[in-house]
Amino acid sequence: MTVGPQLTLLRYLEITFRGGKPFAAYLYLPRKDGDQAQGTRELAPGIIADFAADGRPIGLEFLSPASVTAQAVNAALRQLGLPPGSAC
């Protein structure tokens, strides 16, 4: 029996550190197994959205994570038609 592509429903944030400081960050958005970025769009300075081949947003890249605010992340999510995040 073949099962279709699995959908990862969770958002999660991956942060890369260099010298103890955040260097880059990526917010993974819900995606199907095998999704790869086929296009990008800058939503705000230093915030890049990645899109799957069918146009779905699959992630946000933060080029300078130390300077990104929660408000900027939520504004980017709203531009993509997605609900805002919440602080932990």
C-alpha positions as CSV (number, residue, x, y, z in Angstrom):
1,M,0.0,0.0,0.0
2,T,1.4,3.4,-1.0
3,V,0.7,6.4,1.3
4,G,0.9,9.9,-0.2
5,P,3.4,12.5,0.9
6,Q,3.4,13.3,4.6
7,L,2.7,16.8,5.7
8,T,4.8,18.3,8.5
9,L,2.3,20.5,10.3
10,L,4.6,22.1,12.8
11,R,6.6,25.3,12.5
12,Y,10.0,25.1,14.0
13,L,13.0,27.5,14.2
14,E,16.5,26.4,13.5
15,I,19.3,28.8,14.5
16,T,23.0,28.6,13.5
17,F,25.5,30.0,15.9
18,R,29.1,31.1,15.2
19,G,31.3,32.3,18.0
20,G,28.4,32.0,20.4
21,K,26.3,34.5,18.4
22,P,23.3,33.8,16.2
23,F,24.5,33.8,12.6
24,A,21.5,32.7,10.6
25,A,18.0,31.4,11.3
26,Y,15.3,29.5,9.4
27,L,11.7,29.2,10.3
28,Y,10.3,25.9,8.8
29,L,6.7,26.2,7.8
30,P,4.3,23.3,7.2
31,R,5.5,21.3,4.3
32,K,5.2,18.0,2.4
33,D,7.9,15.4,2.4
34,G,10.3,16.2,-0.4
35,D,9.4,19.9,-0.7
36,Q,12.3,22.0,-1.8
37,A,12.5,25.7,-2.4
38,Q,11.8,26.5,-6.0
39,G,11.5,30.3,-5.6
40,T,12.2,33.1,-3.1
41,R,10.9,36.5,-2.3
42,E,12.2,39.2,0.1
43,L,9.3,40.1,2.4
44,A,11.3,42.7,4.5
45,P,15.0,43.6,4.8
46,G,16.7,40.4,5.8
47,I,13.6,38.2,5.7
48,I,13.4,35.9,2.7
49,A,10.4,33.5,2.0
50,D,11.0,30.2,0.3
51,F,8.3,28.7,-1.9
52,A,7.6,25.1,-3.1
53,A,7.1,24.4,-6.8
54,D,3.3,24.8,-6.3
55,G,3.7,28.3,-4.7
56,R,3.2,27.3,-1.1
57,P,5.4,29.1,1.4
58,I,7.7,26.5,3.1
59,G,10.1,28.6,5.1
60,L,11.4,32.0,6.2
61,E,15.1,32.7,6.2
62,F,16.5,35.4,8.6
63,L,19.8,36.8,7.4
64,S,20.5,38.7,10.6
65,P,18.5,36.9,13.3
66,A,19.7,39.0,16.2
67,S,18.0,42.0,14.6
68,V,14.7,40.4,13.8
69,T,11.7,41.2,16.0
70,A,8.6,39.1,16.7
71,Q,6.6,41.8,15.1
72,A,8.7,41.5,11.9
73,V,8.2,37.7,11.8
74,N,4.5,38.1,12.3
75,A,4.2,40.7,9.6
76,A,6.0,38.4,7.2
77,L,3.7,35.5,8.1
78,R,0.7,37.8,7.5
79,Q,2.0,38.7,4.1
80,L,2.0,35.0,3.3
81,G,-1.6,34.6,4.6
82,L,-0.4,32.6,7.6
83,P,-1.4,33.0,11.3
84,P,1.1,34.8,13.5
85,G,3.4,33.0,15.8
86,S,3.4,33.2,19.6
87,A,6.1,33.7,22.1
88,C,7.2,30.7,24.2
